[in-house]
Amino acid sequence: MPRPDYKEIATTIVNDPASYKICLVCGALVDQSADTCPDCAAYRFDADPKHVADCAIDLGTRPPSAVTHLDRPA
């Protein structure tokens, strides 16, 4: 499975930061409807749209380096 395009994802998030939140444990950007983080199973989030947009901008400007739930073997 190819890696996601972080710049494209970041642009989507910056255009609608109120629909996302940041996991306070691992820093993942997740959908606002998530009860737990899909990457680390944490349940504490920062939903401030300004913080979310700033995090998305950082995501879009750095090379991919995280291991996510998508990297787990099937």
PyMOL Python script that loads the backbone (N, CA, C, O; Angstrom):
from pymol import cmd

cmd.read_pdbstr("""\
ATOM      1  N   MET A   1       0.846  -1.181   0.000  1.00  0.00           N
ATOM      2  CA  MET A   1       0.000   0.000   0.000  1.00  0.00           C
ATOM      3  C   MET A   1       0.891   1.244   0.000  1.00  0.00           C
ATOM      4  O   MET A   1       1.760   1.371   0.863  1.00  0.00           O
ATOM      5  N   PRO A   2       0.695   2.161  -0.947  1.00  0.00           N
ATOM      6  CA  PRO A   2       1.536   3.361  -0.994  1.00  0.00           C
ATOM      7  C   PRO A   2       1.268   4.287   0.182  1.00  0.00           C
ATOM      8  O   PRO A   2       0.165   4.336   0.726  1.00  0.00           O
ATOM      9  N   ARG A   3       2.301   5.013   0.552  1.00  0.00           N
ATOM     10  CA  ARG A   3       2.182   6.000   1.637  1.00  0.00           C
ATOM     11  C   ARG A   3       1.237   7.120   1.217  1.00  0.00           C
ATOM     12  O   ARG A   3       1.193   7.487   0.043  1.00  0.00           O
ATOM     13  N   PRO A   4       0.482   7.665   2.165  1.00  0.00           N
ATOM     14  CA  PRO A   4      -0.401   8.782   1.826  1.00  0.00           C
ATOM     15  C   PRO A   4       0.404  10.039   1.475  1.00  0.00           C
ATOM     16  O   PRO A   4       1.538  10.205   1.924  1.00  0.00           O
ATOM     17  N   ASP A   5      -0.189  10.903   0.683  1.00  0.00           N
ATOM     18  CA  ASP A   5       0.430  12.178   0.328  1.00  0.00           C
ATOM     19  C   ASP A   5       0.147  13.173   1.460  1.00  0.00           C
ATOM     20  O   ASP A   5      -0.956  13.709   1.561  1.00  0.00           O
ATOM     21  N   TYR A   6       1.151  13.413   2.306  1.00  0.00           N
ATOM     22  CA  TYR A   6       0.956  14.271   3.480  1.00  0.00           C
ATOM     23  C   TYR A   6       0.591  15.701   3.116  1.00  0.00           C
ATOM     24  O   TYR A   6      -0.164  16.350   3.840  1.00  0.00           O
ATOM     25  N   LYS A   7       1.119  16.198   2.002  1.00  0.00           N
ATOM     26  CA  LYS A   7       0.785  17.577   1.608  1.00  0.00           C
ATOM     27  C   LYS A   7      -0.699  17.684   1.256  1.00  0.00           C
ATOM     28  O   LYS A   7      -1.354  18.666   1.607  1.00  0.00           O
ATOM     29  N   GLU A   8      -1.218  16.690   0.573  1.00  0.00           N
ATOM     30  CA  GLU A   8      -2.636  16.696   0.221  1.00  0.00           C
ATOM     31  C   GLU A   8      -3.509  16.573   1.471  1.00  0.00           C
ATOM     32  O   GLU A   8      -4.513  17.274   1.598  1.00  0.00           O
ATOM     33  N   ILE A   9      -3.135  15.698   2.381  1.00  0.00           N
ATOM     34  CA  ILE A   9      -3.881  15.528   3.632  1.00  0.00           C
ATOM     35  C   ILE A   9      -3.826  16.817   4.450  1.00  0.00           C
ATOM     36  O   ILE A   9      -4.839  17.253   4.997  1.00  0.00           O
ATOM     37  N   ALA A  10      -2.652  17.417   4.531  1.00  0.00           N
ATOM     38  CA  ALA A  10      -2.492  18.659   5.296  1.00  0.00           C
ATOM     39  C   ALA A  10      -3.369  19.771   4.735  1.00  0.00           C
ATOM     40  O   ALA A  10      -3.970  20.532   5.494  1.00  0.00           O
ATOM     41  N   THR A  11      -3.443  19.868   3.417  1.00  0.00           N
ATOM     42  CA  THR A  11      -4.281  20.890   2.788  1.00  0.00           C
ATOM     43  C   THR A  11      -5.751  20.678   3.144  1.00  0.00           C
ATOM     44  O   THR A  11      -6.466  21.635   3.438  1.00  0.00           O
ATOM     45  N   THR A  12      -6.193  19.435   3.116  1.00  0.00           N
ATOM     46  CA  THR A  12      -7.577  19.113   3.486  1.00  0.00           C
ATOM     47  C   THR A  12      -7.862  19.541   4.921  1.00  0.00           C
ATOM     48  O   THR A  12      -8.909  20.123   5.206  1.00  0.00           O
ATOM     49  N   ILE A  13      -6.926  19.252   5.823  1.00  0.00           N
ATOM     50  CA  ILE A  13      -7.114  19.573   7.241  1.00  0.00           C
ATOM     51  C   ILE A  13      -7.085  21.084   7.469  1.00  0.00           C
ATOM     52  O   ILE A  13      -7.910  21.608   8.217  1.00  0.00           O
ATOM     53  N   VAL A  14      -6.156  21.781   6.840  1.00  0.00           N
ATOM     54  CA  VAL A  14      -6.057  23.238   7.004  1.00  0.00           C
ATOM     55  C   VAL A  14      -7.323  23.922   6.503  1.00  0.00           C
ATOM     56  O   VAL A  14      -7.740  24.938   7.059  1.00  0.00           O
ATOM     57  N   ASN A  15      -7.936  23.378   5.463  1.00  0.00           N
ATOM     58  CA  ASN A  15      -9.170  23.968   4.926  1.00  0.00           C
ATOM     59  C   ASN A  15     -10.382  23.744   5.818  1.00  0.00           C
ATOM     60  O   ASN A  15     -11.382  24.450   5.680  1.00  0.00           O
ATOM     61  N   ASP A  16     -10.316  22.772   6.734  1.00  0.00           N
ATOM     62  CA  ASP A  16     -11.438  22.494   7.639  1.00  0.00           C
ATOM     63  C   ASP A  16     -10.928  21.940   8.972  1.00  0.00           C
ATOM     64  O   ASP A  16     -11.230  20.795   9.310  1.00  0.00           O
ATOM     65  N   PRO A  17     -10.153  22.734   9.742  1.00  0.00           N
ATOM     66  CA  PRO A  17      -9.538  22.224  10.965  1.00  0.00           C
ATOM     67  C   PRO A  17     -10.540  21.843  12.053  1.00  0.00           C
ATOM     68  O   PRO A  17     -10.206  21.058  12.941  1.00  0.00           O
ATOM     69  N   ALA A  18     -11.751  22.377  12.004  1.00  0.00           N
ATOM     70  CA  ALA A  18     -12.749  22.043  13.022  1.00  0.00           C
ATOM     71  C   ALA A  18     -13.235  20.595  12.908  1.00  0.00           C
ATOM     72  O   ALA A  18     -13.887  20.092  13.823  1.00  0.00           O
ATOM     73  N   SER A  19     -12.928  19.928  11.807  1.00  0.00           N
ATOM     74  CA  SER A  19     -13.344  18.535  11.616  1.00  0.00           C
ATOM     75  C   SER A  19     -12.296  17.539  12.107  1.00  0.00           C
ATOM     76  O   SER A  19     -12.475  16.330  11.966  1.00  0.00           O
ATOM     77  N   TYR A  20     -11.201  18.042  12.682  1.00  0.00           N
ATOM     78  CA  TYR A  20     -10.095  17.188  13.112  1.00  0.00           C
ATOM     79  C   TYR A  20      -9.660  17.556  14.519  1.00  0.00           C
ATOM     80  O   TYR A  20     -10.040  18.599  15.049  1.00  0.00           O
ATOM     81  N   LYS A  21      -8.855  16.683  15.117  1.00  0.00           N
ATOM     82  CA  LYS A  21      -8.270  16.941  16.429  1.00  0.00           C
ATOM     83  C   LYS A  21      -6.921  16.242  16.499  1.00  0.00           C
ATOM     84  O   LYS A  21      -6.624  15.359  15.695  1.00  0.00           O
ATOM     85  N   ILE A  22      -6.104  16.650  17.476  1.00  0.00           N
ATOM     86  CA  ILE A  22      -4.754  16.129  17.633  1.00  0.00           C
ATOM     87  C   ILE A  22      -4.719  15.205  18.842  1.00  0.00           C
ATOM     88  O   ILE A  22      -5.180  15.572  19.923  1.00  0.00           O
ATOM     89  N   CYS A  23      -4.168  13.998  18.659  1.00  0.00           N
ATOM     90  CA  CYS A  23      -3.970  13.091  19.783  1.00  0.00           C
ATOM     91  C   CYS A  23      -2.888  13.676  20.684  1.00  0.00           C
ATOM     92  O   CYS A  23      -1.805  14.021  20.212  1.00  0.00           O
ATOM     93  N   LEU A  24      -3.177  13.787  21.978  1.00  0.00           N
ATOM     94  CA  LEU A  24      -2.206  14.360  22.913  1.00  0.00           C
ATOM     95  C   LEU A  24      -1.130  13.371  23.337  1.00  0.00           C
ATOM     96  O   LEU A  24      -0.192  13.752  24.038  1.00  0.00           O
ATOM     97  N   VAL A  25      -1.242  12.117  22.930  1.00  0.00           N
ATOM     98  CA  VAL A  25      -0.220  11.125  23.260  1.00  0.00           C
ATOM     99  C   VAL A  25       0.797  10.988  22.125  1.00  0.00           C
ATOM    100  O   VAL A  25       2.003  11.089  22.353  1.00  0.00           O
ATOM    101  N   CYS A  26       0.307  10.759  20.901  1.00  0.00           N
ATOM    102  CA  CYS A  26       1.245  10.514  19.796  1.00  0.00           C
ATOM    103  C   CYS A  26       1.300  11.641  18.770  1.00  0.00           C
ATOM    104  O   CYS A  26       2.165  11.627  17.895  1.00  0.00           O
ATOM    105  N   GLY A  27       0.391  12.621  18.859  1.00  0.00           N
ATOM    106  CA  GLY A  27       0.407  13.743  17.941  1.00  0.00           C
ATOM    107  C   GLY A  27      -0.291  13.515  16.620  1.00  0.00           C
ATOM    108  O   GLY A  27      -0.216  14.359  15.727  1.00  0.00           O
ATOM    109  N   ALA A  28      -0.971  12.389  16.477  1.00  0.00           N
ATOM    110  CA  ALA A  28      -1.678  12.098  15.228  1.00  0.00           C
ATOM    111  C   ALA A  28      -2.851  13.054  15.032  1.00  0.00           C
ATOM    112  O   ALA A  28      -3.493  13.473  15.995  1.00  0.00           O
ATOM    113  N   LEU A  29      -3.117  13.388  13.790  1.00  0.00           N
ATOM    114  CA  LEU A  29      -4.300  14.171  13.432  1.00  0.00           C
ATOM    115  C   LEU A  29      -5.397  13.173  13.091  1.00  0.00           C
ATOM    116  O   LEU A  29      -5.231  12.340  12.199  1.00  0.00           O
ATOM    117  N   VAL A  30      -6.511  13.258  13.798  1.00  0.00           N
ATOM    118  CA  VAL A  30      -7.598  12.302  13.600  1.00  0.00           C
ATOM    119  C   VAL A  30      -8.914  13.029  13.360  1.00  0.00           C
ATOM    120  O   VAL A  30      -9.055  14.209  13.679  1.00  0.00           O
ATOM    121  N   ASP A  31      -9.864  12.311  12.798  1.00  0.00           N
ATOM    122  CA  ASP A  31     -11.196  12.859  12.558  1.00  0.00           C
ATOM    123  C   ASP A  31     -11.854  13.228  13.881  1.00  0.00           C
ATOM    124  O   ASP A  31     -11.662  12.545  14.887  1.00  0.00           O
ATOM    125  N   GLN A  32     -12.621  14.292  13.879  1.00  0.00           N
ATOM    126  CA  GLN A  32     -13.301  14.777  15.083  1.00  0.00           C
ATOM    127  C   GLN A  32     -14.204  13.711  15.709  1.00  0.00           C
ATOM    128  O   GLN A  32     -14.414  13.722  16.922  1.00  0.00           O
ATOM    129  N   SER A  33     -14.735  12.799  14.909  1.00  0.00           N
ATOM    130  CA  SER A  33     -15.661  11.791  15.423  1.00  0.00           C
ATOM    131  C   SER A  33     -14.968  10.619  16.124  1.00  0.00           C
ATOM    132  O   SER A  33     -15.643   9.796  16.743  1.00  0.00           O
ATOM    133  N   ALA A  34     -13.648  10.526  16.042  1.00  0.00           N
ATOM    134  CA  ALA A  34     -12.929   9.403  16.662  1.00  0.00           C
ATOM    135  C   ALA A  34     -12.988   9.495  18.185  1.00  0.00           C
ATOM    136  O   ALA A  34     -12.748  10.554  18.766  1.00  0.00           O
ATOM    137  N   ASP A  35     -13.309   8.377  18.816  1.00  0.00           N
ATOM    138  CA  ASP A  35     -13.313   8.320  20.278  1.00  0.00           C
ATOM    139  C   ASP A  35     -11.923   8.008  20.826  1.00  0.00           C
ATOM    140  O   ASP A  35     -11.546   8.470  21.903  1.00  0.00           O
ATOM    141  N   THR A  36     -11.178   7.223  20.069  1.00  0.00           N
ATOM    142  CA  THR A  36      -9.800   6.890  20.443  1.00  0.00           C
ATOM    143  C   THR A  36      -8.905   7.071  19.231  1.00  0.00           C
ATOM    144  O   THR A  36      -9.375   7.031  18.093  1.00  0.00           O
ATOM    145  N   CYS A  37      -7.631   7.267  19.469  1.00  0.00           N
ATOM    146  CA  CYS A  37      -6.661   7.438  18.393  1.00  0.00           C
ATOM    147  C   CYS A  37      -6.436   6.094  17.701  1.00  0.00           C
ATOM    148  O   CYS A  37      -6.152   5.104  18.376  1.00  0.00           O
ATOM    149  N   PRO A  38      -6.555   6.033  16.375  1.00  0.00           N
ATOM    150  CA  PRO A  38      -6.333   4.777  15.671  1.00  0.00           C
ATOM    151  C   PRO A  38      -4.871   4.329  15.682  1.00  0.00           C
ATOM    152  O   PRO A  38      -4.584   3.164  15.404  1.00  0.00           O
ATOM    153  N   ASP A  39      -3.949   5.231  15.997  1.00  0.00           N
ATOM    154  CA  ASP A  39      -2.531   4.876  16.012  1.00  0.00           C
ATOM    155  C   ASP A  39      -2.051   4.382  17.371  1.00  0.00           C
ATOM    156  O   ASP A  39      -1.210   3.486  17.437  1.00  0.00           O
ATOM    157  N   CYS A  40      -2.579   4.960  18.473  1.00  0.00           N
ATOM    158  CA  CYS A  40      -2.052   4.583  19.790  1.00  0.00           C
ATOM    159  C   CYS A  40      -3.134   4.238  20.813  1.00  0.00           C
ATOM    160  O   CYS A  40      -2.819   3.875  21.946  1.00  0.00           O
ATOM    161  N   ALA A  41      -4.394   4.347  20.428  1.00  0.00           N
ATOM    162  CA  ALA A  41      -5.545   4.020  21.282  1.00  0.00           C
ATOM    163  C   ALA A  41      -5.761   4.998  22.442  1.00  0.00           C
ATOM    164  O   ALA A  41      -6.522   4.700  23.362  1.00  0.00           O
ATOM    165  N   ALA A  42      -5.106   6.152  22.409  1.00  0.00           N
ATOM    166  CA  ALA A  42      -5.316   7.162  23.452  1.00  0.00           C
ATOM    167  C   ALA A  42      -6.684   7.812  23.271  1.00  0.00           C
ATOM    168  O   ALA A  42      -7.312   7.703  22.218  1.00  0.00           O
ATOM    169  N   TYR A  43      -7.124   8.487  24.320  1.00  0.00           N
ATOM    170  CA  TYR A  43      -8.444   9.129  24.272  1.00  0.00           C
ATOM    171  C   TYR A  43      -8.411  10.597  24.684  1.00  0.00           C
ATOM    172  O   TYR A  43      -9.459  11.179  24.964  1.00  0.00           O
ATOM    173  N   ARG A  44      -7.241  11.198  24.726  1.00  0.00           N
ATOM    174  CA  ARG A  44      -7.117  12.617  25.054  1.00  0.00           C
ATOM    175  C   ARG A  44      -6.700  13.375  23.798  1.00  0.00           C
ATOM    176  O   ARG A  44      -5.729  13.017  23.131  1.00  0.00           O
ATOM    177  N   PHE A  45      -7.459  14.435  23.488  1.00  0.00           N
ATOM    178  CA  PHE A  45      -7.256  15.160  22.246  1.00  0.00           C
ATOM    179  C   PHE A  45      -7.270  16.664  22.458  1.00  0.00           C
ATOM    180  O   PHE A  45      -7.840  17.165  23.428  1.00  0.00           O
ATOM    181  N   ASP A  46      -6.631  17.379  21.532  1.00  0.00           N
ATOM    182  CA  ASP A  46      -6.696  18.840  21.454  1.00  0.00           C
ATOM    183  C   ASP A  46      -7.503  19.145  20.195  1.00  0.00           C
ATOM    184  O   ASP A  46      -7.065  18.832  19.088  1.00  0.00           O
ATOM    185  N   ALA A  47      -8.671  19.751  20.355  1.00  0.00           N
ATOM    186  CA  ALA A  47      -9.547  20.039  19.215  1.00  0.00           C
ATOM    187  C   ALA A  47      -9.531  21.509  18.814  1.00  0.00           C
ATOM    188  O   ALA A  47     -10.360  21.928  18.006  1.00  0.00           O
ATOM    189  N   ASP A  48      -8.611  22.301  19.356  1.00  0.00           N
ATOM    190  CA  ASP A  48      -8.530  23.714  19.008  1.00  0.00           C
ATOM    191  C   ASP A  48      -8.165  23.846  17.521  1.00  0.00           C
ATOM    192  O   ASP A  48      -7.095  23.397  17.109  1.00  0.00           O
ATOM    193  N   PRO A  49      -9.052  24.462  16.708  1.00  0.00           N
ATOM    194  CA  PRO A  49      -8.791  24.556  15.266  1.00  0.00           C
ATOM    195  C   PRO A  49      -7.453  25.213  14.910  1.00  0.00           C
ATOM    196  O   PRO A  49      -6.823  24.821  13.928  1.00  0.00           O
ATOM    197  N   LYS A  50      -7.008  26.204  15.689  1.00  0.00           N
ATOM    198  CA  LYS A  50      -5.716  26.848  15.427  1.00  0.00           C
ATOM    199  C   LYS A  50      -4.571  25.858  15.604  1.00  0.00           C
ATOM    200  O   LYS A  50      -3.657  25.805  14.781  1.00  0.00           O
ATOM    201  N   HIS A  51      -4.622  25.068  16.686  1.00  0.00           N
ATOM    202  CA  HIS A  51      -3.577  24.067  16.925  1.00  0.00           C
ATOM    203  C   HIS A  51      -3.603  22.986  15.848  1.00  0.00           C
ATOM    204  O   HIS A  51      -2.557  22.534  15.382  1.00  0.00           O
ATOM    205  N   VAL A  52      -4.805  22.579  15.461  1.00  0.00           N
ATOM    206  CA  VAL A  52      -4.947  21.557  14.422  1.00  0.00           C
ATOM    207  C   VAL A  52      -4.352  22.062  13.105  1.00  0.00           C
ATOM    208  O   VAL A  52      -3.599  21.336  12.456  1.00  0.00           O
ATOM    209  N   ALA A  53      -4.674  23.277  12.708  1.00  0.00           N
ATOM    210  CA  ALA A  53      -4.145  23.842  11.464  1.00  0.00           C
ATOM    211  C   ALA A  53      -2.621  23.946  11.515  1.00  0.00           C
ATOM    212  O   ALA A  53      -1.945  23.619  10.540  1.00  0.00           O
ATOM    213  N   ASP A  54      -2.079  24.397  12.642  1.00  0.00           N
ATOM    214  CA  ASP A  54      -0.625  24.502  12.780  1.00  0.00           C
ATOM    215  C   ASP A  54       0.037  23.128  12.657  1.00  0.00           C
ATOM    216  O   ASP A  54       1.070  22.987  12.003  1.00  0.00           O
ATOM    217  N   CYS A  55      -0.558  22.128  13.282  1.00  0.00           N
ATOM    218  CA  CYS A  55      -0.023  20.766  13.216  1.00  0.00           C
ATOM    219  C   CYS A  55      -0.098  20.234  11.783  1.00  0.00           C
ATOM    220  O   CYS A  55       0.829  19.567  11.323  1.00  0.00           O
ATOM    221  N   ALA A  56      -1.183  20.521  11.082  1.00  0.00           N
ATOM    222  CA  ALA A  56      -1.336  20.079   9.697  1.00  0.00           C
ATOM    223  C   ALA A  56      -0.284  20.733   8.797  1.00  0.00           C
ATOM    224  O   ALA A  56       0.263  20.079   7.909  1.00  0.00           O
ATOM    225  N   ILE A  57      -0.002  22.008   9.020  1.00  0.00           N
ATOM    226  CA  ILE A  57       1.035  22.693   8.237  1.00  0.00           C
ATOM    227  C   ILE A  57       2.386  22.023   8.471  1.00  0.00           C
ATOM    228  O   ILE A  57       3.145  21.808   7.525  1.00  0.00           O
ATOM    229  N   ASP A  58       2.690  21.693   9.726  1.00  0.00           N
ATOM    230  CA  ASP A  58       3.934  20.975  10.031  1.00  0.00           C
ATOM    231  C   ASP A  58       3.961  19.626   9.310  1.00  0.00           C
ATOM    232  O   ASP A  58       4.982  19.247   8.737  1.00  0.00           O
ATOM    233  N   LEU A  59       2.850  18.911   9.339  1.00  0.00           N
ATOM    234  CA  LEU A  59       2.755  17.606   8.682  1.00  0.00           C
ATOM    235  C   LEU A  59       3.054  17.721   7.189  1.00  0.00           C
ATOM    236  O   LEU A  59       3.762  16.887   6.627  1.00  0.00           O
ATOM    237  N   GLY A  60       2.518  18.743   6.559  1.00  0.00           N
ATOM    238  CA  GLY A  60       2.687  18.906   5.131  1.00  0.00           C
ATOM    239  C   GLY A  60       4.068  19.327   4.680  1.00  0.00           C
ATOM    240  O   GLY A  60       4.387  19.241   3.494  1.00  0.00           O
ATOM    241  N   THR A  61       4.897  19.784   5.614  1.00  0.00           N
ATOM    242  CA  THR A  61       6.223  20.276   5.235  1.00  0.00           C
ATOM    243  C   THR A  61       7.355  19.341   5.636  1.00  0.00           C
ATOM    244  O   THR A  61       8.515  19.639   5.352  1.00  0.00           O
ATOM    245  N   ARG A  62       7.058  18.226   6.284  1.00  0.00           N
ATOM    246  CA  ARG A  62       8.133  17.316   6.681  1.00  0.00           C
ATOM    247  C   ARG A  62       7.985  15.977   5.959  1.00  0.00           C
ATOM    248  O   ARG A  62       6.891  15.622   5.521  1.00  0.00           O
ATOM    249  N   PRO A  63       9.083  15.239   5.839  1.00  0.00           N
ATOM    250  CA  PRO A  63       8.995  13.936   5.185  1.00  0.00           C
ATOM    251  C   PRO A  63       8.263  12.926   6.078  1.00  0.00           C
ATOM    252  O   PRO A  63       8.338  13.025   7.303  1.00  0.00           O
ATOM    253  N   PRO A  64       7.566  11.966   5.488  1.00  0.00           N
ATOM    254  CA  PRO A  64       6.870  10.955   6.280  1.00  0.00           C
ATOM    255  C   PRO A  64       7.855  10.170   7.139  1.00  0.00           C
ATOM    256  O   PRO A  64       8.900   9.734   6.656  1.00  0.00           O
ATOM    257  N   SER A  65       7.519   9.992   8.414  1.00  0.00           N
ATOM    258  CA  SER A  65       8.417   9.245   9.297  1.00  0.00           C
ATOM    259  C   SER A  65       7.678   8.384  10.314  1.00  0.00           C
ATOM    260  O   SER A  65       8.295   7.546  10.972  1.00  0.00           O
ATOM    261  N   ALA A  66       6.388   8.570  10.453  1.00  0.00           N
ATOM    262  CA  ALA A  66       5.641   7.842  11.476  1.00  0.00           C
ATOM    263  C   ALA A  66       5.267   6.443  11.006  1.00  0.00           C
ATOM    264  O   ALA A  66       5.087   6.197   9.814  1.00  0.00           O
ATOM    265  N   VAL A  67       5.156   5.541  11.962  1.00  0.00           N
ATOM    266  CA  VAL A  67       4.612   4.220  11.720  1.00  0.00           C
ATOM    267  C   VAL A  67       3.173   4.283  12.227  1.00  0.00           C
ATOM    268  O   VAL A  67       2.936   4.615  13.388  1.00  0.00           O
ATOM    269  N   THR A  68       2.221   3.967  11.365  1.00  0.00           N
ATOM    270  CA  THR A  68       0.813   4.077  11.728  1.00  0.00           C
ATOM    271  C   THR A  68       0.123   2.724  11.706  1.00  0.00           C
ATOM    272  O   THR A  68       0.736   1.705  11.386  1.00  0.00           O
ATOM    273  N   HIS A  69      -1.142   2.725  12.045  1.00  0.00           N
ATOM    274  CA  HIS A  69      -1.935   1.488  12.013  1.00  0.00           C
ATOM    275  C   HIS A  69      -2.001   0.912  10.600  1.00  0.00           C
ATOM    276  O   HIS A  69      -2.245  -0.284  10.437  1.00  0.00           O
ATOM    277  N   LEU A  70      -1.786   1.741   9.578  1.00  0.00           N
ATOM    278  CA  LEU A  70      -1.792   1.263   8.199  1.00  0.00           C
ATOM    279  C   LEU A  70      -0.553   0.427   7.882  1.00  0.00           C
ATOM    280  O   LEU A  70      -0.545  -0.318   6.903  1.00  0.00           O
ATOM    281  N   ASP A  71       0.490   0.545   8.699  1.00  0.00           N
ATOM    282  CA  ASP A  71       1.735  -0.197   8.467  1.00  0.00           C
ATOM    283  C   ASP A  71       1.721  -1.585   9.089  1.00  0.00           C
ATOM    284  O   ASP A  71       2.638  -2.371   8.851  1.00  0.00           O
ATOM    285  N   ARG A  72       0.714  -1.901   9.870  1.00  0.00           N
ATOM    286  CA  ARG A  72       0.623  -3.215  10.494  1.00  0.00           C
ATOM    287  C   ARG A  72       0.331  -4.279   9.451  1.00  0.00           C
ATOM    288  O   ARG A  72      -0.423  -4.041   8.508  1.00  0.00           O
ATOM    289  N   PRO A  73       0.927  -5.453   9.619  1.00  0.00           N
ATOM    290  CA  PRO A  73       0.606  -6.529   8.673  1.00  0.00           C
ATOM    291  C   PRO A  73      -0.835  -6.969   8.821  1.00  0.00           C
ATOM    292  O   PRO A  73      -1.401  -6.913   9.912  1.00  0.00           O
ATOM    293  N   ALA A  74      -1.420  -7.401   7.737  1.00  0.00           N
ATOM    294  CA  ALA A  74      -2.836  -7.818   7.745  1.00  0.00           C
ATOM    295  C   ALA A  74      -3.014  -9.157   8.407  1.00  0.00           C
ATOM    296  O   ALA A  74      -4.135  -9.655   8.500  1.00  0.00           O
TER     297      ALA A  74
END
""", "prot")
cmd.dss("prot")
cmd.show_as("cartoon", "prot")
cmd.util.cbc("prot")
cmd.orient("prot")
